[in-house]
């Protein structure tokens, strides 16, 4: 097990294990000791990551942002009493979503996890 501390109280707890055909990496994202999300990535042979757990950590953040985005869109539609968004309204909602503090922090962490070549 490996713990990777990040900025603003975020941290990943990473673990690996065996599967029938290979191995897996599992990353769980915490903020202030509260679990936010977890993702598991299976491998058959070996990984091509820049460093161990990179893919599972990035996947956890990407999927969590996607879930939050869908929730945010659905909540906005519900508040406005509409069932279907036109492109301009959707872009406006997504622009507002990207300005949320939590999303900015997660996008920054995602970039920090990228390979620096």
Secondary structure, 3 states (H helix, E strand, C coil): CEEEECCCCEEEEEEEEECCCCEEEEEEEEECCEEEEEEEEEECCCCCCCCCCHHHHHHHHHHHHHHHHHHHHHHHHHHHCCCCCCHHHHHHHHHHHHCCHHHHHHHHHHHHCCCCC
